[in-house]
Amino acid sequence: MGLKEMREVIKNVPQYLCGLRDTYGPLVRVPMGKTDAFLVSDFDVVQDVIIASSRRFDKDAQKVGPGPDDWGSSIERVLGKGLVTSVGTYHRRQRRLIQPIFHRQRIAGYGSSFADIAAEFSGRFTDGEQFNFHEAMYELALGMVTRTLFDVSLESEAAARIRTAFPREGGPLRWELSPFGKILLHLPLPANRQFKQGLKAVDDIVYGMIEDRRKGNSDGEDLLSVLLHVTDADTGEHLTDLELRDEAMTLLMAGHETSSGALTWAYYLLGTHPEARARMHAEIDWVLGDRLPTVEDLPRLMFTDAVFSEALRLYPPAWVLVRRSLEDYRANGYHLPRNSVIMVSPYVLHRDTTWWPEPERFIPSRFLSFEDPFDPFSGQAKAPGRPKLAYLPFGAGPRQCIGNVFAQMEGVMALATLSRHWEFEPAGEPPSRVTSDFTLQPRGGLEMVAHRRR
């Protein structure tokens, strides 16, 4: 691959992977230096790798992966051994301990906070104003996560320091998959200095909050306070300060990064599909009238939920799942040697024409549980017998995102709240580049114009 072709690939890596699948089929060997890497789109193999035989595969693919020896080190420095980065028995123990705090009843308790924060945030919009919508959704998602995780507002000093801690475009967190990442990480670049300073600043905040709660201020309903009371049933031990810090950082980073991108893409798609936007607004008006949404409204906000789900299908935040084979693996006539890097891309699977007719079209009615009389495409959109793993915006199996219910509810509540009084129209050309190394985001942001609904 020449330099010109490489530049085009870097602009949109997920789309490049789709092209590989379309050209070469459900299993493609991707040349990545000394390591064999395979893009897998065969649903039987995906089921085996992600769920059925998951213990034969290790998430710790960076040890043999295509990048430098310390590939993933920047993310690991931020998240430590949180649920996203930990592996093996340690990951299974941590997930077993933390999973109960994400039960539906507790998450439902945060619903009013989501609506209140979104309503307060909507007061910042000005009719006719053009602005970087992605930056706005980043702020909103950060406000929601800091409130539920730390019980601090977006205007607090802690939230302000978190917001500016890490470089947004470029920098160590964005260089993980770069072929020159190892070199960039060791250069005296401003982004590297900002990263180190930002990491220390956020560490100081998190450790300070842990210390405050250990001194007796741990009776709150925020997730950090709840984590302090988690107990290992086998040993009677609680999480250490380091374990608390790692899980808090994981929830913080994963929470606002994924939600900000999902909301940005959802409003971009609504802005380019006025019929779907009008349908969603009609539903919100009918269900809510002139009040804020509550958790009890969610079953009736079916089309709004479908809009968010379809946005996640087209732009899944976790666009690729990477595993390493711990032994030789054979299935469906394929042979994957031991230590192979295996890539399962939700972005690619969500565009399988067998299960998603016209996959690039934005059709929220795919996710309605009934035949949609307002959408003539609805019947075609519901492919019978669709495999469960044909849609996995939050992953699946033992490494499925632990906050998937949290994220879905947060997104729908935000859509319903903001859309009560506002609609947004894309300005300029559609985004031609995506940032695809941490989560799927529009590179350089996304300009939108706010219009107050009459």
Backbone hydrogen bonds, N-H to C=O, Kabsch-Sander energy under -0.5 kcal/mol:
donor,donor_aa,acceptor,acceptor_aa,energy
6,M,2,G,-2.4
7,R,3,L,-2.0
8,E,4,K,-1.6
9,V,5,E,-2.1
10,I,6,M,-2.4
11,K,7,R,-1.3
12,N,8,E,-0.8
12,N,9,V,-1.0
13,V,10,I,-0.5
16,Y,12,N,-1.6
17,L,13,V,-2.2
18,C,14,P,-1.8
19,G,15,Q,-1.9
20,L,16,Y,-1.9
21,R,17,L,-2.3
22,D,18,C,-2.7
23,T,19,G,-1.9
24,Y,20,L,-3.0
25,G,21,R,-2.1
28,V,39,L,-2.1
30,V,28,V,-0.6
30,V,37,A,-3.3
32,M,35,T,-0.8
35,T,32,M,-1.2
37,A,30,V,-0.7
38,F,341,V,-2.9
39,L,28,V,-2.8
40,V,38,F,-0.7
40,V,343,M,-2.7
41,S,26,P,-3.6
41,S,39,L,-0.5
42,D,26,P,-0.9
43,F,41,S,-0.6
46,V,42,D,-2.8
47,Q,43,F,-2.5
48,D,44,D,-1.7
49,V,45,V,-3.0
50,I,46,V,-2.8
51,I,47,Q,-2.0
52,A,47,Q,-2.0
53,S,48,D,-2.6
54,S,51,I,-1.5
56,R,53,S,-2.4
57,F,54,S,-1.7
58,D,324,R,-3.0
61,A,59,K,-3.4
63,K,60,D,-1.2
64,V,61,A,-1.6
65,G,61,A,-0.7
71,W,68,P,-1.9
73,S,70,D,-2.7
76,E,72,G,-2.4
77,R,73,S,-2.2
78,V,74,S,-1.4
79,L,75,I,-3.1
80,G,76,E,-2.5
82,G,79,L,-1.1
85,T,82,G,-0.6
86,S,82,G,-2.8
90,Y,87,V,-0.7
91,H,87,V,-1.5
92,R,88,G,-2.0
93,R,89,T,-2.3
94,Q,90,Y,-2.5
95,R,91,H,-2.6
96,R,92,R,-2.0
97,L,93,R,-1.9
98,I,94,Q,-2.3
99,Q,95,R,-2.7
101,I,98,I,-1.6
102,F,99,Q,-2.0
103,H,100,P,-1.3
106,R,103,H,-0.5
107,I,103,H,-2.1
108,A,104,R,-2.7
109,G,105,Q,-1.0
109,G,106,R,-0.7
110,Y,107,I,-1.8
111,G,108,A,-1.6
114,F,110,Y,-2.0
115,A,111,G,-2.0
116,D,112,S,-2.6
117,I,113,S,-2.7
118,A,114,F,-2.4
119,A,115,A,-2.5
120,E,116,D,-2.4
121,F,117,I,-2.5
122,S,118,A,-2.1
123,G,119,A,-0.6
123,G,120,E,-0.9
124,R,121,F,-2.2
125,F,122,S,-1.2
128,G,450,A,-3.3
129,E,126,T,-2.4
131,F,448,M,-2.5
133,F,131,F,-1.2
133,F,446,L,-2.5
134,H,446,L,-0.8
136,A,132,N,-1.6
137,M,133,F,-2.5
138,Y,134,H,-2.1
139,E,135,E,-2.0
140,L,136,A,-2.4
141,A,137,M,-2.8
142,L,138,Y,-2.3
143,G,139,E,-2.3
144,M,140,L,-2.1
145,V,141,A,-2.3
146,T,142,L,-2.8
147,R,143,G,-1.7
148,T,144,M,-2.0
149,L,145,V,-2.9
150,F,146,T,-1.8
151,D,146,T,-0.8
151,D,147,R,-0.9
152,V,146,T,-1.4
156,S,153,S,-1.5
160,A,156,S,-2.0
161,R,157,E,-2.3
162,I,158,A,-2.2
163,R,159,A,-2.5
164,T,160,A,-1.3
165,A,162,I,-1.2
170,G,168,R,-0.6
174,R,171,G,-2.0
175,W,171,G,-0.5
175,W,172,P,-1.0
178,S,175,W,-1.4
181,G,178,S,-1.8
184,L,180,F,-2.4
185,L,181,G,-2.5
186,H,182,K,-0.7
186,H,183,I,-1.0
187,L,184,L,-1.3
189,L,187,L,-2.5
193,R,189,L,-1.9
194,Q,190,P,-2.7
195,F,191,A,-2.2
196,K,192,N,-2.2
197,Q,193,R,-2.4
198,G,194,Q,-3.0
199,L,195,F,-2.6
200,K,196,K,-2.0
201,A,197,Q,-2.2
202,V,198,G,-2.6
203,D,199,L,-2.5
204,D,200,K,-2.5
205,I,201,A,-1.8
206,V,202,V,-2.8
207,Y,203,D,-3.0
208,G,204,D,-1.9
209,M,205,I,-2.1
210,I,206,V,-2.3
211,E,207,Y,-2.5
212,D,208,G,-2.3
213,R,209,M,-2.1
214,R,210,I,-2.3
215,K,211,E,-1.4
216,G,213,R,-1.5
217,N,212,D,-1.4
218,S,216,G,-0.8
223,L,148,T,-2.7
224,L,149,L,-2.1
226,V,222,D,-1.9
227,L,223,L,-2.6
228,L,224,L,-1.5
229,H,225,S,-0.6
229,H,226,V,-1.2
230,V,227,L,-1.4
232,D,237,E,-3.0
233,A,231,T,-0.6
236,G,232,D,-3.3
239,L,230,V,-0.6
244,L,240,T,-2.7
245,R,241,D,-2.6
246,D,242,L,-2.5
247,E,243,E,-2.3
248,A,244,L,-2.5
249,M,245,R,-2.6
250,T,246,D,-2.0
251,L,247,E,-2.5
252,L,248,A,-2.4
253,M,249,M,-2.8
254,A,250,T,-2.5
255,G,251,L,-1.7
256,H,252,L,-1.8
257,E,253,M,-1.9
258,T,254,A,-1.7
259,S,255,G,-1.7
260,S,256,H,-1.9
261,G,257,E,-1.5
262,A,258,T,-2.3
263,L,259,S,-2.5
264,T,260,S,-1.9
265,W,261,G,-2.6
266,A,262,A,-2.2
267,Y,263,L,-2.3
268,Y,264,T,-2.1
269,L,265,W,-2.6
270,L,266,A,-2.3
271,G,267,Y,-2.2
272,T,268,Y,-1.2
273,H,269,L,-0.5
273,H,270,L,-0.7
276,A,273,H,-0.8
277,R,273,H,-2.0
278,A,274,P,-2.6
279,R,275,E,-1.8
280,M,276,A,-2.4
281,H,277,R,-2.6
282,A,278,A,-2.3
283,E,279,R,-1.9
284,I,280,M,-2.6
285,D,281,H,-2.7
286,W,282,A,-2.2
287,V,283,E,-2.7
288,L,284,I,-2.8
289,G,284,I,-0.6
289,G,285,D,-1.6
291,R,288,L,-1.3
297,D,294,T,-1.4
298,L,294,T,-0.5
298,L,295,V,-1.3
300,R,297,D,-1.6
301,L,297,D,-1.0
301,L,298,L,-0.9
302,M,300,R,-1.1
305,D,301,L,-2.2
306,A,302,M,-2.1
307,V,303,F,-2.4
308,F,304,T,-1.9
309,S,305,D,-2.4
310,E,306,A,-2.6
311,A,307,V,-2.1
312,L,308,F,-2.0
313,R,309,S,-1.7
314,L,310,E,-2.2
315,Y,311,A,-2.5
318,A,393,P,-0.7
319,W,317,P,-1.5
321,L,344,V,-3.3
323,R,342,I,-2.5
324,R,58,D,-2.7
325,S,340,S,-2.2
326,L,56,R,-2.6
329,Y,336,L,-2.5
331,A,334,Y,-1.8
334,Y,331,A,-2.6
336,L,329,Y,-3.2
339,N,325,S,-3.1
340,S,337,P,-1.5
341,V,36,D,-2.8
342,I,323,R,-3.2
342,I,340,S,-0.6
343,M,38,F,-3.4
343,M,341,V,-0.5
344,V,321,L,-2.9
344,V,342,I,-0.6
345,S,343,M,-0.6
347,Y,319,W,-1.1
349,L,345,S,-2.7
350,H,346,P,-2.6
351,R,348,V,-1.7
352,D,349,L,-1.5
353,T,351,R,-0.7
355,W,352,D,-1.1
356,W,352,D,-2.3
361,R,358,E,-2.0
363,I,361,R,-0.9
366,R,363,I,-2.0
367,F,364,P,-2.4
368,L,365,S,-1.4
375,D,372,D,-1.3
378,S,375,D,-1.9
381,A,377,F,-2.2
382,K,378,S,-1.1
383,A,355,W,-0.5
383,A,381,A,-1.3
386,R,383,A,-1.1
390,A,387,P,-1.9
391,Y,388,K,-1.3
395,G,392,L,-1.6
399,R,396,A,-0.9
400,Q,397,G,-2.0
401,C,394,F,-3.1
404,N,401,C,-1.3
407,A,403,G,-2.8
408,Q,404,N,-2.2
409,M,405,V,-2.4
410,E,406,F,-2.6
411,G,407,A,-2.4
412,V,408,Q,-2.3
413,M,409,M,-2.6
414,A,410,E,-2.1
415,L,411,G,-2.4
416,A,412,V,-2.6
417,T,413,M,-2.1
418,L,414,A,-2.7
419,S,415,L,-2.1
420,R,417,T,-1.1
421,H,418,L,-0.9
422,W,418,L,-1.3
423,E,451,H,-2.2
425,E,449,V,-2.4
427,A,447,E,-2.4
434,V,11,K,-2.2
435,T,441,Q,-3.4
436,S,434,V,-0.8
438,F,439,T,-0.6
440,L,317,P,-0.9
441,Q,435,T,-2.0
441,Q,439,T,-0.9
443,R,433,R,-1.7
443,R,441,Q,-0.5
445,G,442,P,-2.1
448,M,131,F,-2.5
449,V,425,E,-2.6
450,A,129,E,-2.4
451,H,423,E,-2.7
453,R,421,H,-2.6
